[in-house]
Amino acid sequence: MKIVSQIKQPIVEEMELFEKKFYASMTSKVALLNRITHYIVNRKGKQMRPMFVFLIAKMVHNGEVAERTYRGASVIELIHTATLVHDDVVDDSNRRRGFFSINALWKNKIAVLVGDYLLSKGLLLSIDNDDFDLLKIISVAVREMSEGELLQIEKARKLDITEEIYYEIIRQKTATLIAACCAMGAQSVNAPKEEVEQMRKFGELIGMAFQIKDDLFDYGTEKIGKPTGIDIKEQKMTLPLIHTLNNCSDEDKKWLINSVKNKNKDAKRVKEVIEFVKSSGGLDYAVEKMKSFQQEALRILNSYPQSPFKDSLILMVNYVIERKK
């Protein structure tokens, strides 16, 4: 059985019902909008985020979810989808998960409006049901995701990133949404405040490990084969590169910065940078950090009694750092 199906096993019924409710939460009187949302729903990814919501809710609530859990998962997915649609416009990207992006098919103007529509649908789903506690969780995540993106853009201009700033960027850009899913799961079944915070922390740790894993793909893996170097071409400062920059000689540092700033489109130079980072221990260091976030997340789960939901979450934590793409 595929790992994702295995993770989903204890929440199969909830996920099926969620899909129906999620699709219903998107509907509109405008035919064009319905055509686009239908296109989005039919090209969904692995749906890791709603899975986190349901698994956490069931783990902390004796295997049960509430009606609010479905709304919480829908809000997360609506707002996450809105950010993806907007991201594709910002990045001028024509593909998403192997399919054409909304902006590629319907142009930027419509894509931005669809993103806005999904965002408002998410907000209203919470407001109409008085789920203000759930709305607060997701609103904080949206604010942080925007700040993280802008912080990364600001720092990419100067390439003056410390490890601390890098962690802050990935915490806001990536980890905050997974943290919101986990907090949402606990809050939706009215778990105590401390437990909601504990689950939020759990999600944040997984998100940190997830992003470092993504950074490592840029340097190639056995499965993907040749390194991509896309982050270097886009002047993105990732952990392997940051660690190397902060621990090499002044001369090497100058060469690295010049390579990333001015020679980032030169395939030969990008390859040299990748080799230098590898031989300087940048990758090993990033792997070590990723594993320490993973171990910390697993420690939080240790305090919970054995259950199929806990087992799935452990599988999920391990999948995050062992996935091949």
N, C-alpha and C positions, 0 to 999 in steps of 0.2 A: 504493500500500500504506500502510495506517495506520502511523504512526510506531512504535507499540508492537509491532506484528507485525514491523516491520523490525528493531527492537532484538532481538527474540526469535529472529530467523532462524537465527543460528549455534548456538542451544541448543534448537531445537525438540524434538529427540528426548529430551534430558535433562529438559526441562520436562514432557513427556508421562509419562515414567517417574516423575518426581518426584511428579506428581499422584496416581498409583496408590499410591506408597509413603506419601505424606502421608495419604491417606484411610485406608490400612491402619493407620497409626500412631495413629489416633484411635479405633479400634474398642473396644467395651466389651461386657460381658455384659448390661448394663442397656439394655433396649429404648428407654426414654425418652432416654437419653444418645445412643444411635445415631441416633434421630430428629432430635435437635437438631444433632448434628455433621454429619449428612447435609444439613440445612438450611444450615449454615454453609458447607460445601464447595460447594454449588450456587450460592452467592451471593458467590463470591470476587471480589476486585477485579482490578486489572491484574497482581498478583503481582510487583511490582517487586523485592521483597526477595529471593525465591529467584533471580530473574534476576541480581541482583548477585552472589549466591553463585557461580552457575555461570559467569558471564562472567569474573569475577576468577580463579576456579580455572583455567579454560581459558587465560586470557591468561598467567598466570604459570607454567603447567605444560605448555607445548607442545601446547595444544589438547586436553588430556585431563583427565578428572575421576576421582575415586576413589569407592568406595562410601561413604566417610566424607563426601564432598561432599553426597550425598543426605541423609544423616542430619543434617548441619549445616543444610542448607536447611529440613528438616522441623522441626528444633528451633526455628529462628528463626520459622518460620511458626506453629508451635503456640503459642509464647510470645507472639508478636505478636497472634495471634487472642485469646488469653486476656486480654491487656491491653485489647483493643478491647471485649470483652464486659464487662469490669469498668468501663471508661470510660463505657459507655452507662448503667450503673447509677449511677455517680458523677454523671454529667451529667443524669440523669433523661431520657435521650434515647430517643425511640420509633422513630427511623429510623436505618438504617445503609446507605449506598450506595443509597438509594431504596427499601429493603425494611424491613419491621418488624425492630426489634432483638430480641435474645433476651429481654431483660427485658420488652418490650412484649407478646410472645407467651406467655412462660412465667413472668412475674413475677420480681421481684428476687432472691428467695431461690434459685431454680433457676439464674438467670443467674450469680450469685456462685459457686455450686457448680460450674457448668460451666466457668467461668473457672479455678477451682482445679484441676479435673480436667485441663484442657488444659495447665496449668502443670506439673502433676506428670508428665503423659505426656511432656512435653518433657524434663524432668530425667531421667526414667528411660530414655528413648531414648539419652541420652548415657551414663548410668551403666552400663546393661546392656552397652554396647559399649566400655566403658573409654575413651570420648572425653572425658577430663577436661579436656584443653586446650580443646576446643570448648565444654564446659560453662562454663569460666571466662569465656570471651569473652561468652557470652550473660548470665551471672549479673551481670557488671559492668554490662551495658547495662540490665538490669531494675532494679538498685539506682539507677542514675543517672536512669532515667526517673521513678521514684517521687520522688527528691529534686527533680528539675526541676519536677514538678507542684506539689509542696509549696512550693518556693521561689516559684513564680509566685503561688500563693494568698497566701502571706505578704506578698509585695510589693504585690499588688493592693489589699490593705487600706489601705496607706499611700500608694500611688502615688508612691513615692520611688525609682523605678528609674533607674539610670544605664545608659549604653549597655553597659558591661562586664557588669553584672548581667543585662541582656537577653540578651547573647550566651551567658552561662553557662546561662541558663534554656533557650534553644533548643538549645544544644549537648546538654544533658541530656535534654530532653523529646523532641526529634526526631532530632537528628543522631547520637546515640549508637547508635540501633538500625541506622541505615544503615551507620555505621562498623563495627558488629558483623558485619553481612552481609559486608562487604568483607574484614574480617580473617578471618572464618570461611571464606570462599572460599579465601584463601591458605593458612590453617592446615590446611584439610582435605586439601590435597595436599602437606603438610609443607614448605612454603616456608620459607626462612631467616627467623629472628626479625625481622631488619631489614626484610625485604620485607613480612612480616605487618603490622608497625607502619606501613610506608609506605602499605599498602592501607587500614589503619584510618583513617589521616589523610585519604586520598582520600575515603572514605565520609563522614567527618565534615564535610569541606568541602562536599560535595554536599548533605548534610542541612541545613547552615546556609543555603545558597542556597535550598533547597526551602522552608524555613520562612519566610524573608523574602518569597518569592514568595507564599506563602499569606497573609501579613500584607497584602500589596499588594492582594489580591483584595477586602479589606474596603472599599477606596476605589474599587472599580469598575474595570472594564476595558472596552475597546471591545466585546468579545464578550459579557461578562456584562451590560454596560450600566450600569444604575443601581447606585450603591454600596450595600453592605448595612449597614455600620455595626454589624455584630453584635459585633465585638470591643469597640467603644466601649460598647455596651449592656451587655456583660458585664464592663466595667471591665478589659479586658485591655490591658496596655501593650505596644504593638507599636512597631517601629523608627520608622516615620514620625512617630508621636505623640511618642515619646521625644526624637527629634532636635528636633522643633518646641518641645517644652517646655523643653529645655535651651538653646534659642537664641532665645527671644523675650523681650519686656520683662516686668518683674515683674507689670504689670497684666494683660497677655495670659495670663501663666502662671496667675495667680489665676483668671481667667475659664475657662481650659481645665480646670484641676483641679476647679473647682466644677461645670463641665459634666459631666465624666466621673463625678464622685462623686455629685452630687445630681440632675443633669438627664439622666442617661443613658437614661431611658425616654421622654424627650421627643423625638419624631421630628424636629421642626423644629430643636431645639438640636443634635442629633446631626449633622444635615445641615450646620449652620453650622460645627461642629467639623471635619468632613471638608473643607469648603471652605477653612477657615483653614489646616489642615495642608497642603493642596495648594498654596495660594498662598505658604506659608512655605518651600517647597522640601523639605518632609519626604519626599514621594514620590520626588523626584529623588535625594535622598540615599540612600534605602533601595535604589533601583534600582542605584545606583553600588556600594554595599556588596555587594549580591547578585552583581553581575558580577565583583567582585574575588574573591569566594569561588569562583565558577565558573572564573575564569582560573587560580587557584591549583591547582584540581583538575585542569584540563587539562594544566598544567605537569608534574604527577606522571606523567600518562599518556605524555607526550612521551619519557620515557626508555625506553619499551618499543618493540620492533620492530613493524612493521606486521602486523596480523592482523585477521581478521573480528571477533574478540572485542574488540580495542581499538577498532575502528570503532564497534561497538555501544555500548561504554561512552562514547565521545565523543558519540554520538547521545543517549544517556541524560542526560549532563551538560547538553547543550543543551536537551533536552526539559524538564528540570526547571525551567528559567527561562523557556522560551517557551510552556509549556502554557497553555491558556485556561481551565482549571478545576482 
